[in-house]
Amino acid sequence: MFAGLFAFGAAPTQAQPFPSKPIRLIVPYTPGAGGDIVSRVLAEKLGASLGQPIVVENKGGASGAIGTAAGATAPADGHTWILGADPAFTINPLLRKVPYDPLKDFAPVVLLTKVPLVLVINPALGINNIRELVADAKKNPGKLTVASLGSGSNAHLAVELLNSMAGIKTLLVPFKGQAEALIGVIGGTTDLTFSSIGSVMPHLKSGKLKAIGITTDQRFEGLPDVPTIAESGFPGFEVSAWHGIVVPAETPRDIVVRINQEFGKALAQPDIAARLTGLGYLPVGGGPENLERLLKRDTEKWAKLIREVGITAD
């Protein structure tokens, strides 16, 4: 009898099955922002498949640094997820001091979406494609004006990357936000800008703006006739915002894999893919290494460009 009791007491304690409680999804942006929308679209699906509610917690501020820092110090048991995005992970840490290390404090889980930017111009320019734009810029250095959304923004980096690859000079004109920048191009006070696709679709349909280039490495389904900048004479050009899921660095690998698989199933569902595409996002998925490669590649690419161009924080 005592031997039986001893054997029972000595048995290893089994870990609770995952998930064993509600999951906290930290979104380091305000409600209604792009990342918040993506998170909520997927949280509902995964909550049902995992059998636990996924509570979206918005912790905006400092271009995503506040919420991201909170996620870095959360328990590494798989019950805290962090929405990762390019400003907080691959751009801001190169321009500002942030209270976390994006490559050491987190374990990548899944790349959810890429968010193409589109290069739009005022139709009155009479320019029809990227080659004509570059030719005009070379003929008149510094004459073309670009509505800029702030130092270190995706749109700003896209301008500087095109300038660098094409060997041209443009004049940056600062605007407070994307809506104002588009108004500037439509009104003719500036010539062009890089914008998220969702923001410009109404203006493209009305003819107030013309799209001449997509910044991702593949065309966007909603604008099939607009070529990528890479295929327009600048192979290797790629700028995209992105959304991914990361967890605290010490989260067990088997839990990371499980979460990745659940997101993969959700992203593969036609209704989810259609909804994300309709919002201007490209669903991605793939293993954790897919997001890890992107983090390292973009960090290296933007560090090089920031150093060469001399970009500084506002």
Secondary structure as the mmCIF struct_conf table of DSSP 4:
data_model
#
loop_
_struct_conf.conf_type_id
_struct_conf.id
_struct_conf.beg_label_comp_id
_struct_conf.beg_label_asym_id
_struct_conf.beg_label_seq_id
_struct_conf.end_label_comp_id
_struct_conf.end_label_asym_id
_struct_conf.end_label_seq_id
HELX_RH_AL_P HELX_RH_AL_P1 PHE A 2 ALA A 10
BEND BEND1 ALA A 11 ALA A 11
HELX_LH_PP_P HELX_LH_PP_P1 PRO A 12 PRO A 17
BEND BEND2 PHE A 18 PHE A 18
HELX_LH_PP_P HELX_LH_PP_P2 PRO A 19 PRO A 19
BEND BEND3 LYS A 21 LYS A 21
HELX_LH_PP_P HELX_LH_PP_P3 PRO A 22 PRO A 22
STRN STRN1 ILE A 23 VAL A 27
BEND BEND4 PRO A 28 TYR A 29
TURN_TY1_P TURN_TY1_P1 PRO A 31 GLY A 32
BEND BEND5 ALA A 33 ALA A 33
HELX_RH_AL_P HELX_RH_AL_P2 GLY A 34 LEU A 50
TURN_TY1_P TURN_TY1_P2 GLY A 51 GLY A 51
BEND BEND6 GLN A 52 GLN A 52
STRN STRN2 ILE A 54 ASN A 58
HELX_RH_3T_P HELX_RH_3T_P1 ALA A 62 GLY A 64
HELX_RH_AL_P HELX_RH_AL_P3 ALA A 65 ALA A 72
TURN_TY1_P TURN_TY1_P3 THR A 73 THR A 73
BEND BEND7 ALA A 74 ALA A 74
BEND BEND8 ALA A 76 HIS A 79
STRN STRN3 THR A 80 ALA A 85
HELX_RH_AL_P HELX_RH_AL_P4 ASP A 86 ASP A 86
HELX_RH_PI_P HELX_RH_PI_P1 PRO A 87 ILE A 91
HELX_RH_AL_P HELX_RH_AL_P5 ASN A 92 LEU A 95
BEND BEND9 ARG A 96 ARG A 96
BEND BEND10 PRO A 99 TYR A 100
TURN_TY1_P TURN_TY1_P4 PRO A 102 LYS A 104
BEND BEND11 ASP A 105 ASP A 105
STRN STRN4 PHE A 106 ILE A 121
HELX_RH_3T_P HELX_RH_3T_P2 PRO A 123 LEU A 125
BEND BEND12 ASN A 129 ASN A 129
HELX_RH_AL_P HELX_RH_AL_P6 ILE A 130 LYS A 139
BEND BEND13 ASN A 140 ASN A 140
TURN_TY1_P TURN_TY1_P5 PRO A 141 LYS A 143
BEND BEND14 LEU A 144 LEU A 144
STRN STRN5 THR A 145 SER A 148
TURN_TY1_P TURN_TY1_P6 SER A 151 GLY A 152
BEND BEND15 SER A 153 SER A 153
HELX_RH_AL_P HELX_RH_AL_P7 ASN A 154 ALA A 166
TURN_TY1_P TURN_TY1_P7 GLY A 167 GLY A 167
STRN STRN6 LEU A 171 PRO A 174
BEND BEND16 LYS A 176 GLY A 177
HELX_RH_AL_P HELX_RH_AL_P8 GLN A 178 GLY A 187
TURN_TY1_P TURN_TY1_P8 GLY A 188 GLY A 188
BEND BEND17 THR A 189 ASP A 191
STRN STRN7 LEU A 192 SER A 196
HELX_RH_AL_P HELX_RH_AL_P9 ILE A 197 SER A 206
TURN_TY1_P TURN_TY1_P9 GLY A 207 GLY A 207
BEND BEND18 LYS A 208 LEU A 209
STRN STRN8 LYS A 210 ILE A 214
BEND BEND19 THR A 216 GLN A 218
TURN_TY1_P TURN_TY1_P10 GLU A 221 GLY A 222
BEND BEND20 LEU A 223 LEU A 223
TURN_TY1_P TURN_TY1_P11 PRO A 224 ASP A 225
BEND BEND21 VAL A 226 VAL A 226
HELX_LH_PP_P HELX_LH_PP_P4 PRO A 227 PRO A 227
STRN STRN9 THR A 228 THR A 228
BEND BEND22 ILE A 229 ILE A 229
HELX_RH_3T_P HELX_RH_3T_P3 ALA A 230 SER A 232
TURN_TY1_P TURN_TY1_P12 GLY A 233 GLY A 233
TURN_TY1_P TURN_TY1_P13 PRO A 235 GLY A 236
STRN STRN10 SER A 240 PRO A 248
TURN_TY1_P TURN_TY1_P14 ALA A 249 GLU A 250
BEND BEND23 THR A 251 THR A 251
HELX_RH_AL_P HELX_RH_AL_P10 ARG A 253 LEU A 267
TURN_TY1_P TURN_TY1_P15 ALA A 268 ALA A 268
BEND BEND24 GLN A 269 GLN A 269
HELX_RH_AL_P HELX_RH_AL_P11 PRO A 270 GLY A 278
TURN_TY1_P TURN_TY1_P16 LEU A 279 GLY A 280
STRN STRN11 LEU A 282 PRO A 283
HELX_RH_AL_P HELX_RH_AL_P12 PRO A 288 VAL A 309
TURN_TY1_P TURN_TY1_P17 GLY A 310 GLY A 310
#
